Structure formats: C-alpha cells, structure tokens
C-alpha cells in the first residue's frame, strides 16, 4: 500500500483507538500502526502508555526503538 492511499487520522480520531473495547493504534513518525494483537499492548496499555496517541518521541527511549515497527501493520497516517 502506498502511503498516499492510507487513511488519514487526526489526533482526535487516533485517540478513539485506545484499545478499550476498540482496536489499539499508535502513531510513530506520522504513520499509524495497529497494536491490537500485540501481547505487550494488552487492553491498549504498554508500560504505562495508552494506545491512541503519538509516541514518536517515547519510542526512542525504549530498548527496541523503531526495530519493532517492521512487524506491525500500518493502518494510516497522522495528519495535523
């Protein structure tokens, strides 16, 4: 899928995908990833973070940094 064909999410729309009875999405560097079925994101929570937000800065402080993104499905792009 070309990035131009991706669904566009505003921050408000992304916030709806918090994993609380819904799918869990996170944004990193302008792309929106589906973490719904990732064990480490059970119920939309991951080490004190809640899905539905942009974690572009936070991911750089993690042990895996952006390496983990390769296995996640891209579902859209974040627009401001």
PDB file with SEQRES, HELIX, SHEET and CRYST1 records, atoms N, CA, C and O in Angstrom:
SEQRES   1 A   80  UNK UNK UNK UNK UNK UNK UNK UNK UNK UNK UNK UNK UNK          
SEQRES   2 A   80  UNK UNK UNK UNK UNK UNK UNK UNK UNK UNK UNK UNK UNK          
SEQRES   3 A   80  UNK UNK UNK UNK UNK UNK UNK UNK UNK UNK UNK UNK UNK          
SEQRES   4 A   80  UNK UNK UNK UNK UNK UNK UNK UNK UNK UNK UNK UNK UNK          
SEQRES   5 A   80  UNK UNK UNK UNK UNK UNK UNK UNK UNK UNK UNK UNK UNK          
SEQRES   6 A   80  UNK UNK UNK UNK UNK UNK UNK UNK UNK UNK UNK UNK UNK          
SEQRES   7 A   80  UNK UNK                                                      
HELIX    1 AA1 UNK A    3  UNK A    5  5                                   3    
HELIX    2 AA2 UNK A   11  UNK A   15  1                                   5    
HELIX    3 AA3 UNK A   39  UNK A   44  5                                   6    
HELIX    4 AA4 UNK A   58  UNK A   61  5                                   4    
HELIX    5 AA5 UNK A   65  UNK A   71  5                                   7    
SHEET    1 AA1 4 UNK A   7  UNK A   9  0                                        
SHEET    2 AA1 4 UNK A  73  UNK A  78  1                                        
SHEET    3 AA1 4 UNK A  31  UNK A  34 -1                                        
SHEET    4 AA1 4 UNK A  25  UNK A  28 -1                                        
SHEET    1 AA2 2 UNK A  45  UNK A  46  0                                        
SHEET    2 AA2 2 UNK A  49  UNK A  50 -1                                        
CRYST1    1.000    1.000    1.000  90.00  90.00  90.00 P 1           1          
ATOM      1  N   UNK A   1       0.849  -1.183   0.000  1.00  0.00           N  
ATOM      2  CA  UNK A   1       0.000   0.000   0.000  1.00  0.00           C  
ATOM      3  C   UNK A   1       0.886   1.234   0.000  1.00  0.00           C  
ATOM      4  O   UNK A   1       1.807   1.329   0.811  1.00  0.00           O  
ATOM      5  N   UNK A   2       0.632   2.159  -0.874  1.00  0.00           N  
ATOM      6  CA  UNK A   2       1.344   3.419  -0.966  1.00  0.00           C  
ATOM      7  C   UNK A   2       0.886   4.321   0.182  1.00  0.00           C  
ATOM      8  O   UNK A   2      -0.294   4.325   0.533  1.00  0.00           O  
ATOM      9  N   UNK A   3       1.809   5.081   0.767  1.00  0.00           N  
ATOM     10  CA  UNK A   3       1.441   5.970   1.876  1.00  0.00           C  
ATOM     11  C   UNK A   3       0.371   6.974   1.471  1.00  0.00           C  
ATOM     12  O   UNK A   3      -0.368   7.463   2.326  1.00  0.00           O  
ATOM     13  N   UNK A   4       0.276   7.289   0.181  1.00  0.00           N  
ATOM     14  CA  UNK A   4      -0.761   8.203  -0.285  1.00  0.00           C  
ATOM     15  C   UNK A   4      -2.150   7.596  -0.228  1.00  0.00           C  
ATOM     16  O   UNK A   4      -3.146   8.319  -0.250  1.00  0.00           O  
ATOM     17  N   UNK A   5      -2.227   6.264  -0.153  1.00  0.00           N  
ATOM     18  CA  UNK A   5      -3.511   5.566  -0.106  1.00  0.00           C  
ATOM     19  C   UNK A   5      -3.980   5.279   1.316  1.00  0.00           C  
ATOM     20  O   UNK A   5      -5.051   4.703   1.509  1.00  0.00           O  
ATOM     21  N   UNK A   6      -3.195   5.673   2.307  1.00  0.00           N  
ATOM     22  CA  UNK A   6      -3.524   5.365   3.703  1.00  0.00           C  
ATOM     23  C   UNK A   6      -4.622   6.273   4.240  1.00  0.00           C  
ATOM     24  O   UNK A   6      -4.752   7.427   3.832  1.00  0.00           O  
ATOM     25  N   UNK A   7      -5.407   5.731   5.159  1.00  0.00           N  
ATOM     26  CA  UNK A   7      -6.430   6.523   5.840  1.00  0.00           C  
ATOM     27  C   UNK A   7      -5.729   7.600   6.653  1.00  0.00           C  
ATOM     28  O   UNK A   7      -4.687   7.349   7.256  1.00  0.00           O  
ATOM     29  N   UNK A   8      -6.289   8.777   6.668  1.00  0.00           N  
ATOM     30  CA  UNK A   8      -5.724   9.871   7.444  1.00  0.00           C  
ATOM     31  C   UNK A   8      -6.422   9.961   8.794  1.00  0.00           C  
ATOM     32  O   UNK A   8      -7.650   9.916   8.875  1.00  0.00           O  
ATOM     33  N   UNK A   9      -5.631  10.088   9.847  1.00  0.00           N  
ATOM     34  CA  UNK A   9      -6.140  10.216  11.210  1.00  0.00           C  
ATOM     35  C   UNK A   9      -5.713  11.551  11.785  1.00  0.00           C  
ATOM     36  O   UNK A   9      -4.537  11.909  11.719  1.00  0.00           O  
ATOM     37  N   UNK A  10      -6.653  12.289  12.348  1.00  0.00           N  
ATOM     38  CA  UNK A  10      -6.288  13.449  13.165  1.00  0.00           C  
ATOM     39  C   UNK A  10      -5.932  12.900  14.549  1.00  0.00           C  
ATOM     40  O   UNK A  10      -6.195  11.730  14.829  1.00  0.00           O  
ATOM     41  N   UNK A  11      -5.356  13.699  15.393  1.00  0.00           N  
ATOM     42  CA  UNK A  11      -5.040  13.252  16.755  1.00  0.00           C  
ATOM     43  C   UNK A  11      -6.314  12.872  17.511  1.00  0.00           C  
ATOM     44  O   UNK A  11      -6.307  11.947  18.323  1.00  0.00           O  
ATOM     45  N   UNK A  12      -7.400  13.587  17.242  1.00  0.00           N  
ATOM     46  CA  UNK A  12      -8.678  13.285  17.895  1.00  0.00           C  
ATOM     47  C   UNK A  12      -9.221  11.937  17.435  1.00  0.00           C  
ATOM     48  O   UNK A  12      -9.742  11.171  18.245  1.00  0.00           O  
ATOM     49  N   UNK A  13      -9.105  11.646  16.157  1.00  0.00           N  
ATOM     50  CA  UNK A  13      -9.558  10.352  15.638  1.00  0.00           C  
ATOM     51  C   UNK A  13      -8.686   9.220  16.172  1.00  0.00           C  
ATOM     52  O   UNK A  13      -9.198   8.169  16.559  1.00  0.00           O  
ATOM     53  N   UNK A  14      -7.381   9.430  16.195  1.00  0.00           N  
ATOM     54  CA  UNK A  14      -6.466   8.424  16.716  1.00  0.00           C  
ATOM     55  C   UNK A  14      -6.792   8.090  18.171  1.00  0.00           C  
ATOM     56  O   UNK A  14      -6.721   6.929  18.573  1.00  0.00           O  
ATOM     57  N   UNK A  15      -7.142   9.086  18.945  1.00  0.00           N  
ATOM     58  CA  UNK A  15      -7.444   8.905  20.374  1.00  0.00           C  
ATOM     59  C   UNK A  15      -8.585   7.917  20.608  1.00  0.00           C  
ATOM     60  O   UNK A  15      -8.671   7.324  21.684  1.00  0.00           O  
ATOM     61  N   UNK A  16      -9.452   7.731  19.631  1.00  0.00           N  
ATOM     62  CA  UNK A  16     -10.567   6.788  19.761  1.00  0.00           C  
ATOM     63  C   UNK A  16     -10.085   5.333  19.751  1.00  0.00           C  
ATOM     64  O   UNK A  16     -10.805   4.444  20.205  1.00  0.00           O  
ATOM     65  N   UNK A  17      -8.889   5.085  19.247  1.00  0.00           N  
ATOM     66  CA  UNK A  17      -8.358   3.726  19.123  1.00  0.00           C  
ATOM     67  C   UNK A  17      -7.411   3.442  20.280  1.00  0.00           C  
ATOM     68  O   UNK A  17      -6.208   3.255  20.094  1.00  0.00           O  
ATOM     69  N   UNK A  18      -7.985   3.414  21.475  1.00  0.00           N  
ATOM     70  CA  UNK A  18      -7.197   3.275  22.707  1.00  0.00           C  
ATOM     71  C   UNK A  18      -7.156   1.846  23.241  1.00  0.00           C  
ATOM     72  O   UNK A  18      -6.586   1.601  24.304  1.00  0.00           O  
ATOM     73  N   UNK A  19      -7.755   0.901  22.515  1.00  0.00           N  
ATOM     74  CA  UNK A  19      -7.731  -0.499  22.941  1.00  0.00           C  
ATOM     75  C   UNK A  19      -8.741  -0.834  24.028  1.00  0.00           C  
ATOM     76  O   UNK A  19      -8.797  -1.977  24.482  1.00  0.00           O  
ATOM     77  N   UNK A  20      -9.524   0.117  24.447  1.00  0.00           N  
ATOM     78  CA  UNK A  20     -10.528  -0.082  25.485  1.00  0.00           C  
ATOM     79  C   UNK A  20     -11.856  -0.441  24.814  1.00  0.00           C  
ATOM     80  O   UNK A  20     -12.738   0.403  24.656  1.00  0.00           O  
ATOM     81  N   UNK A  21     -11.978  -1.730  24.421  1.00  0.00           N  
ATOM     82  CA  UNK A  21     -13.169  -2.179  23.717  1.00  0.00           C  
ATOM     83  C   UNK A  21     -13.114  -1.887  22.229  1.00  0.00           C  
ATOM     84  O   UNK A  21     -14.051  -2.191  21.490  1.00  0.00           O  
ATOM     85  N   UNK A  22     -12.021  -1.302  21.801  1.00  0.00           N  
ATOM     86  CA  UNK A  22     -11.808  -0.964  20.392  1.00  0.00           C  
ATOM     87  C   UNK A  22     -10.414  -1.437  19.981  1.00  0.00           C  
ATOM     88  O   UNK A  22      -9.660  -1.949  20.808  1.00  0.00           O  
ATOM     89  N   UNK A  23     -10.082  -1.267  18.725  1.00  0.00           N  
ATOM     90  CA  UNK A  23      -8.733  -1.574  18.258  1.00  0.00           C  
ATOM     91  C   UNK A  23      -7.758  -0.608  18.932  1.00  0.00           C  
ATOM     92  O   UNK A  23      -8.148   0.462  19.398  1.00  0.00           O  
ATOM     93  N   UNK A  24      -6.489  -1.002  18.975  1.00  0.00           N  
ATOM     94  CA  UNK A  24      -5.450  -0.176  19.591  1.00  0.00           C  
ATOM     95  C   UNK A  24      -4.471   0.266  18.508  1.00  0.00           C  
ATOM     96  O   UNK A  24      -3.806  -0.565  17.888  1.00  0.00           O  
ATOM     97  N   UNK A  25      -4.386   1.576  18.283  1.00  0.00           N  
ATOM     98  CA  UNK A  25      -3.486   2.144  17.287  1.00  0.00           C  
ATOM     99  C   UNK A  25      -2.524   3.098  17.973  1.00  0.00           C  
ATOM    100  O   UNK A  25      -2.872   3.743  18.961  1.00  0.00           O  
ATOM    101  N   UNK A  26      -1.319   3.181  17.444  1.00  0.00           N  
ATOM    102  CA  UNK A  26      -0.340   4.170  17.904  1.00  0.00           C  
ATOM    103  C   UNK A  26       0.290   4.812  16.679  1.00  0.00           C  
ATOM    104  O   UNK A  26       0.376   4.192  15.619  1.00  0.00           O  
ATOM    105  N   UNK A  27       0.725   6.043  16.825  1.00  0.00           N  
ATOM    106  CA  UNK A  27       1.396   6.746  15.732  1.00  0.00           C  
ATOM    107  C   UNK A  27       2.874   6.896  16.066  1.00  0.00           C  
ATOM    108  O   UNK A  27       3.251   7.193  17.200  1.00  0.00           O  
ATOM    109  N   UNK A  28       3.705   6.680  15.040  1.00  0.00           N  
ATOM    110  CA  UNK A  28       5.144   6.881  15.150  1.00  0.00           C  
ATOM    111  C   UNK A  28       5.596   7.548  13.852  1.00  0.00           C  
ATOM    112  O   UNK A  28       5.380   7.014  12.764  1.00  0.00           O  
ATOM    113  N   UNK A  29       6.210   8.689  13.972  1.00  0.00           N  
ATOM    114  CA  UNK A  29       6.755   9.399  12.803  1.00  0.00           C  
ATOM    115  C   UNK A  29       5.740   9.554  11.680  1.00  0.00           C  
ATOM    116  O   UNK A  29       6.068   9.364  10.509  1.00  0.00           O  
ATOM    117  N   UNK A  30       4.520   9.896  12.034  1.00  0.00           N  
ATOM    118  CA  UNK A  30       3.495  10.179  11.040  1.00  0.00           C  
ATOM    119  C   UNK A  30       2.722   8.987  10.521  1.00  0.00           C  
ATOM    120  O   UNK A  30       1.746   9.164   9.792  1.00  0.00           O  
ATOM    121  N   UNK A  31       3.133   7.766  10.877  1.00  0.00           N  
ATOM    122  CA  UNK A  31       2.385   6.575  10.461  1.00  0.00           C  
ATOM    123  C   UNK A  31       1.623   6.003  11.641  1.00  0.00           C  
ATOM    124  O   UNK A  31       2.084   6.070  12.780  1.00  0.00           O  
ATOM    125  N   UNK A  32       0.453   5.438  11.366  1.00  0.00           N  
ATOM    126  CA  UNK A  32      -0.393   4.848  12.408  1.00  0.00           C  
ATOM    127  C   UNK A  32      -0.300   3.331  12.299  1.00  0.00           C  
ATOM    128  O   UNK A  32      -0.534   2.755  11.237  1.00  0.00           O  
ATOM    129  N   UNK A  33       0.044   2.698  13.410  1.00  0.00           N  
ATOM    130  CA  UNK A  33       0.242   1.247  13.470  1.00  0.00           C  
ATOM    131  C   UNK A  33      -0.838   0.592  14.325  1.00  0.00           C  
ATOM    132  O   UNK A  33      -1.299   1.168  15.311  1.00  0.00           O  
ATOM    133  N   UNK A  34      -1.234  -0.612  13.940  1.00  0.00           N  
ATOM    134  CA  UNK A  34      -2.209  -1.399  14.693  1.00  0.00           C  
ATOM    135  C   UNK A  34      -1.453  -2.296  15.673  1.00  0.00           C  
ATOM    136  O   UNK A  34      -0.709  -3.185  15.259  1.00  0.00           O  
ATOM    137  N   UNK A  35      -1.647  -2.060  16.976  1.00  0.00           N  
ATOM    138  CA  UNK A  35      -1.002  -2.876  18.021  1.00  0.00           C  
ATOM    139  C   UNK A  35      -2.027  -3.733  18.769  1.00  0.00           C  
ATOM    140  O   UNK A  35      -1.733  -4.275  19.834  1.00  0.00           O  
ATOM    141  N   UNK A  36      -3.215  -3.848  18.210  1.00  0.00           N  
ATOM    142  CA  UNK A  36      -4.329  -4.542  18.853  1.00  0.00           C  
ATOM    143  C   UNK A  36      -3.964  -5.944  19.322  1.00  0.00           C  
ATOM    144  O   UNK A  36      -4.318  -6.333  20.435  1.00  0.00           O  
ATOM    145  N   UNK A  37      -3.269  -6.700  18.499  1.00  0.00           N  
ATOM    146  CA  UNK A  37      -2.996  -8.103  18.829  1.00  0.00           C  
ATOM    147  C   UNK A  37      -1.595  -8.335  19.378  1.00  0.00           C  
ATOM    148  O   UNK A  37      -1.147  -9.476  19.484  1.00  0.00           O  
ATOM    149  N   UNK A  38      -0.911  -7.266  19.722  1.00  0.00           N  
ATOM    150  CA  UNK A  38       0.419  -7.395  20.325  1.00  0.00           C  
ATOM    151  C   UNK A  38       0.242  -7.649  21.820  1.00  0.00           C  
ATOM    152  O   UNK A  38      -0.399  -6.863  22.518  1.00  0.00           O  
ATOM    153  N   UNK A  39       0.812  -8.748  22.306  1.00  0.00           N  
ATOM    154  CA  UNK A  39       0.676  -9.091  23.725  1.00  0.00           C  
ATOM    155  C   UNK A  39       1.150  -7.961  24.629  1.00  0.00           C  
ATOM    156  O   UNK A  39       0.565  -7.721  25.685  1.00  0.00           O  
ATOM    157  N   UNK A  40       2.193  -7.277  24.225  1.00  0.00           N  
ATOM    158  CA  UNK A  40       2.732  -6.212  25.066  1.00  0.00           C  
ATOM    159  C   UNK A  40       1.819  -4.985  25.119  1.00  0.00           C  
ATOM    160  O   UNK A  40       2.051  -4.084  25.924  1.00  0.00           O  
ATOM    161  N   UNK A  41       0.793  -4.937  24.281  1.00  0.00           N  
ATOM    162  CA  UNK A  41      -0.182  -3.842  24.290  1.00  0.00           C  
ATOM    163  C   UNK A  41      -1.563  -4.337  24.733  1.00  0.00           C  
ATOM    164  O   UNK A  41      -2.577  -3.801  24.286  1.00  0.00           O  
ATOM    165  N   UNK A  42      -1.617  -5.341  25.595  1.00  0.00           N  
ATOM    166  CA  UNK A  42      -2.894  -5.882  26.066  1.00  0.00           C  
ATOM    167  C   UNK A  42      -3.768  -4.772  26.630  1.00  0.00           C  
ATOM    168  O   UNK A  42      -3.315  -3.959  27.435  1.00  0.00           O  
ATOM    169  N   UNK A  43      -5.010  -4.747  26.204  1.00  0.00           N  
ATOM    170  CA  UNK A  43      -6.003  -3.757  26.648  1.00  0.00           C  
ATOM    171  C   UNK A  43      -5.566  -2.326  26.341  1.00  0.00           C  
ATOM    172  O   UNK A  43      -5.993  -1.383  27.006  1.00  0.00           O  
ATOM    173  N   UNK A  44      -4.707  -2.171  25.324  1.00  0.00           N  
ATOM    174  CA  UNK A  44      -4.290  -0.836  24.909  1.00  0.00           C  
ATOM    175  C   UNK A  44      -3.270  -0.187  25.820  1.00  0.00           C  
ATOM    176  O   UNK A  44      -3.037   1.018  25.722  1.00  0.00           O  
ATOM    177  N   UNK A  45      -2.659  -0.954  26.700  1.00  0.00           N  
ATOM    178  CA  UNK A  45      -1.663  -0.418  27.640  1.00  0.00           C  
ATOM    179  C   UNK A  45      -0.309  -1.078  27.399  1.00  0.00           C  
ATOM    180  O   UNK A  45      -0.226  -2.268  27.097  1.00  0.00           O  
ATOM    181  N   UNK A  46       0.749  -0.281  27.539  1.00  0.00           N  
ATOM    182  CA  UNK A  46       2.109  -0.794  27.348  1.00  0.00           C  
ATOM    183  C   UNK A  46       3.056   0.026  28.224  1.00  0.00           C  
ATOM    184  O   UNK A  46       3.380   1.170  27.909  1.00  0.00           O  
ATOM    185  N   UNK A  47       3.488  -0.575  29.319  1.00  0.00           N  
ATOM    186  CA  UNK A  47       4.444   0.074  30.233  1.00  0.00           C  
ATOM    187  C   UNK A  47       4.039   1.511  30.577  1.00  0.00           C  
ATOM    188  O   UNK A  47       4.852   2.432  30.495  1.00  0.00           O  
ATOM    189  N   UNK A  48       2.802   1.683  30.954  1.00  0.00           N  
ATOM    190  CA  UNK A  48       2.314   2.995  31.381  1.00  0.00           C  
ATOM    191  C   UNK A  48       1.816   3.893  30.257  1.00  0.00           C  
ATOM    192  O   UNK A  48       1.302   4.981  30.519  1.00  0.00           O  
ATOM    193  N   UNK A  49       1.958   3.457  29.019  1.00  0.00           N  
ATOM    194  CA  UNK A  49       1.459   4.227  27.881  1.00  0.00           C  
ATOM    195  C   UNK A  49       0.107   3.668  27.461  1.00  0.00           C  
ATOM    196  O   UNK A  49      -0.146   2.472  27.606  1.00  0.00           O  
ATOM    197  N   UNK A  50      -0.754   4.524  26.945  1.00  0.00           N  
ATOM    198  CA  UNK A  50      -2.064   4.109  26.474  1.00  0.00           C  
ATOM    199  C   UNK A  50      -2.162   4.345  24.981  1.00  0.00           C  
ATOM    200  O   UNK A  50      -1.810   5.422  24.499  1.00  0.00           O  
ATOM    201  N   UNK A  51      -2.634   3.352  24.243  1.00  0.00           N  
ATOM    202  CA  UNK A  51      -2.790   3.461  22.795  1.00  0.00           C  
ATOM    203  C   UNK A  51      -3.689   4.644  22.444  1.00  0.00           C  
ATOM    204  O   UNK A  51      -4.402   5.181  23.291  1.00  0.00           O  
ATOM    205  N   UNK A  52      -3.634   5.029  21.181  1.00  0.00           N  
ATOM    206  CA  UNK A  52      -4.451   6.143  20.709  1.00  0.00           C  
ATOM    207  C   UNK A  52      -3.683   7.452  20.677  1.00  0.00           C  
ATOM    208  O   UNK A  52      -4.278   8.523  20.563  1.00  0.00           O  
ATOM    209  N   UNK A  53      -2.353   7.369  20.778  1.00  0.00           N  
ATOM    210  CA  UNK A  53      -1.527   8.582  20.831  1.00  0.00           C  
ATOM    211  C   UNK A  53      -0.317   8.455  19.924  1.00  0.00           C  
ATOM    212  O   UNK A  53      -0.013   7.387  19.393  1.00  0.00           O  
ATOM    213  N   UNK A  54       0.359   9.582  19.768  1.00  0.00           N  
ATOM    214  CA  UNK A  54       1.605   9.647  19.006  1.00  0.00           C  
ATOM    215  C   UNK A  54       2.761   9.418  19.970  1.00  0.00           C  
ATOM    216  O   UNK A  54       2.928  10.170  20.931  1.00  0.00           O  
ATOM    217  N   UNK A  55       3.557   8.387  19.719  1.00  0.00           N  
ATOM    218  CA  UNK A  55       4.687   8.056  20.583  1.00  0.00           C  
ATOM    219  C   UNK A  55       6.015   8.179  19.839  1.00  0.00           C  
ATOM    220  O   UNK A  55       6.946   7.418  20.104  1.00  0.00           O  
ATOM    221  N   UNK A  56       6.108   9.123  18.920  1.00  0.00           N  
ATOM    222  CA  UNK A  56       7.331   9.313  18.140  1.00  0.00           C  
ATOM    223  C   UNK A  56       8.536   9.604  19.034  1.00  0.00           C  
ATOM    224  O   UNK A  56       9.625   9.091  18.777  1.00  0.00           O  
ATOM    225  N   UNK A  57       8.365  10.401  20.058  1.00  0.00           N  
ATOM    226  CA  UNK A  57       9.476  10.732  20.968  1.00  0.00           C  
ATOM    227  C   UNK A  57       9.733   9.596  21.952  1.00  0.00           C  
ATOM    228  O   UNK A  57      10.884   9.239  22.204  1.00  0.00           O  
ATOM    229  N   UNK A  58       8.674   9.032  22.504  1.00  0.00           N  
ATOM    230  CA  UNK A  58       8.810   7.997  23.526  1.00  0.00           C  
ATOM    231  C   UNK A  58       9.502   6.737  23.009  1.00  0.00           C  
ATOM    232  O   UNK A  58      10.232   6.088  23.759  1.00  0.00           O  
ATOM    233  N   UNK A  59       9.289   6.385  21.756  1.00  0.00           N  
ATOM    234  CA  UNK A  59       9.853   5.135  21.245  1.00  0.00           C  
ATOM    235  C   UNK A  59      11.384   5.172  21.230  1.00  0.00           C  
ATOM    236  O   UNK A  59      12.032   4.128  21.309  1.00  0.00           O  
ATOM    237  N   UNK A  60      11.948   6.351  21.129  1.00  0.00           N  
ATOM    238  CA  UNK A  60      13.403   6.456  21.079  1.00  0.00           C  
ATOM    239  C   UNK A  60      14.046   6.111  22.424  1.00  0.00           C  
ATOM    240  O   UNK A  60      15.249   5.858  22.470  1.00  0.00           O  
ATOM    241  N   UNK A  61      13.302   6.095  23.485  1.00  0.00           N  
ATOM    242  CA  UNK A  61      13.838   5.747  24.791  1.00  0.00           C  
ATOM    243  C   UNK A  61      13.627   4.293  25.170  1.00  0.00           C  
ATOM    244  O   UNK A  61      13.930   3.894  26.295  1.00  0.00           O  
ATOM    245  N   UNK A  62      13.111   3.500  24.244  1.00  0.00           N  
ATOM    246  CA  UNK A  62      12.828   2.092  24.543  1.00  0.00           C  
ATOM    247  C   UNK A  62      13.988   1.210  24.103  1.00  0.00           C  
ATOM    248  O   UNK A  62      14.771   1.600  23.236  1.00  0.00           O  
ATOM    249  N   UNK A  63      14.105   0.025  24.694  1.00  0.00           N  
ATOM    250  CA  UNK A  63      15.189  -0.883  24.301  1.00  0.00           C  
ATOM    251  C   UNK A  63      15.124  -1.301  22.827  1.00  0.00           C  
ATOM    252  O   UNK A  63      16.161  -1.506  22.197  1.00  0.00           O  
ATOM    253  N   UNK A  64      13.917  -1.426  22.277  1.00  0.00           N  
ATOM    254  CA  UNK A  64      13.776  -1.887  20.888  1.00  0.00           C  
ATOM    255  C   UNK A  64      13.742  -0.751  19.885  1.00  0.00           C  
ATOM    256  O   UNK A  64      13.891  -0.985  18.686  1.00  0.00           O  
ATOM    257  N   UNK A  65      13.551   0.467  20.346  1.00  0.00           N  
ATOM    258  CA  UNK A  65      13.381   1.641  19.493  1.00  0.00           C  
ATOM    259  C   UNK A  65      12.469   1.319  18.312  1.00  0.00           C  
ATOM    260  O   UNK A  65      11.407   0.732  18.523  1.00  0.00           O  
ATOM    261  N   UNK A  66      12.826   1.667  17.107  1.00  0.00           N  
ATOM    262  CA  UNK A  66      11.927   1.502  15.956  1.00  0.00           C  
ATOM    263  C   UNK A  66      12.013   0.131  15.293  1.00  0.00           C  
ATOM    264  O   UNK A  66      11.283  -0.127  14.336  1.00  0.00           O  
ATOM    265  N   UNK A  67      12.867  -0.737  15.766  1.00  0.00           N  
ATOM    266  CA  UNK A  67      13.016  -2.078  15.175  1.00  0.00           C  
ATOM    267  C   UNK A  67      11.684  -2.822  15.197  1.00  0.00           C  
ATOM    268  O   UNK A  67      11.367  -3.547  14.254  1.00  0.00           O  
ATOM    269  N   UNK A  68      10.915  -2.653  16.243  1.00  0.00           N  
ATOM    270  CA  UNK A  68       9.649  -3.360  16.427  1.00  0.00           C  
ATOM    271  C   UNK A  68       8.611  -2.990  15.356  1.00  0.00           C  
ATOM    272  O   UNK A  68       7.701  -3.774  15.087  1.00  0.00           O  
ATOM    273  N   UNK A  69       8.737  -1.827  14.753  1.00  0.00           N  
ATOM    274  CA  UNK A  69       7.723  -1.345  13.819  1.00  0.00           C  
ATOM    275  C   UNK A  69       7.598  -2.209  12.574  1.00  0.00           C  
ATOM    276  O   UNK A  69       6.531  -2.248  11.959  1.00  0.00           O  
ATOM    277  N   UNK A  70       8.654  -2.895  12.192  1.00  0.00           N  
ATOM    278  CA  UNK A  70       8.631  -3.712  10.986  1.00  0.00           C  
ATOM    279  C   UNK A  70       7.619  -4.835  11.013  1.00  0.00           C  
ATOM    280  O   UNK A  70       7.190  -5.303   9.959  1.00  0.00           O  
ATOM    281  N   UNK A  71       7.227  -5.279  12.203  1.00  0.00           N  
ATOM    282  CA  UNK A  71       6.258  -6.381  12.270  1.00  0.00           C  
ATOM    283  C   UNK A  71       4.819  -5.904  12.477  1.00  0.00           C  
ATOM    284  O   UNK A  71       3.900  -6.720  12.537  1.00  0.00           O  
ATOM    285  N   UNK A  72       4.621  -4.608  12.585  1.00  0.00           N  
ATOM    286  CA  UNK A  72       3.279  -4.061  12.809  1.00  0.00           C  
ATOM    287  C   UNK A  72       2.631  -3.631  11.503  1.00  0.00           C  
ATOM    288  O   UNK A  72       3.306  -3.183  10.576  1.00  0.00           O  
ATOM    289  N   UNK A  73       1.310  -3.774  11.444  1.00  0.00           N  
ATOM    290  CA  UNK A  73       0.551  -3.359  10.266  1.00  0.00           C  
ATOM    291  C   UNK A  73       0.336  -1.850  10.294  1.00  0.00           C  
ATOM    292  O   UNK A  73      -0.114  -1.302  11.300  1.00  0.00           O  
ATOM    293  N   UNK A  74       0.655  -1.188   9.204  1.00  0.00           N  
ATOM    294  CA  UNK A  74       0.389   0.240   9.067  1.00  0.00           C  
ATOM    295  C   UNK A  74      -1.054   0.389   8.600  1.00  0.00           C  
ATOM    296  O   UNK A  74      -1.454  -0.202   7.598  1.00  0.00           O  
ATOM    297  N   UNK A  75      -1.833   1.186   9.336  1.00  0.00           N  
ATOM    298  CA  UNK A  75      -3.245   1.351   9.005  1.00  0.00           C  
ATOM    299  C   UNK A  75      -3.594   2.772   8.563  1.00  0.00           C  
ATOM    300  O   UNK A  75      -4.714   3.030   8.123  1.00  0.00           O  
ATOM    301  N   UNK A  76      -2.653   3.672   8.678  1.00  0.00           N  
ATOM    302  CA  UNK A  76      -2.943   5.042   8.275  1.00  0.00           C  
ATOM    303  C   UNK A  76      -1.782   5.971   8.509  1.00  0.00           C  
ATOM    304  O   UNK A  76      -0.667   5.552   8.819  1.00  0.00           O  
ATOM    305  N   UNK A  77      -2.076   7.253   8.351  1.00  0.00           N  
ATOM    306  CA  UNK A  77      -1.075   8.276   8.617  1.00  0.00           C  
ATOM    307  C   UNK A  77      -1.702   9.372   9.466  1.00  0.00           C  
ATOM    308  O   UNK A  77      -2.891   9.671   9.354  1.00  0.00           O  
ATOM    309  N   UNK A  78      -0.876   9.958  10.312  1.00  0.00           N  
ATOM    310  CA  UNK A  78      -1.325  11.012  11.216  1.00  0.00           C  
ATOM    311  C   UNK A  78      -1.207  12.353  10.517  1.00  0.00           C  
ATOM    312  O   UNK A  78      -0.165  12.672   9.944  1.00  0.00           O  
ATOM    313  N   UNK A  79      -2.261  13.129  10.563  1.00  0.00           N  
ATOM    314  CA  UNK A  79      -2.266  14.467   9.963  1.00  0.00           C  
ATOM    315  C   UNK A  79      -2.595  15.473  11.052  1.00  0.00           C  
ATOM    316  O   UNK A  79      -3.332  15.181  11.994  1.00  0.00           O  
ATOM    317  N   UNK A  80      -2.045  16.638  10.904  1.00  0.00           N  
ATOM    318  CA  UNK A  80      -2.318  17.703  11.896  1.00  0.00           C  
ATOM    319  C   UNK A  80      -3.218  18.751  11.331  1.00  0.00           C  
ATOM    320  O   UNK A  80      -3.551  19.716  12.020  1.00  0.00           O  
TER     321      UNK A  80                                                      
END                                                                             
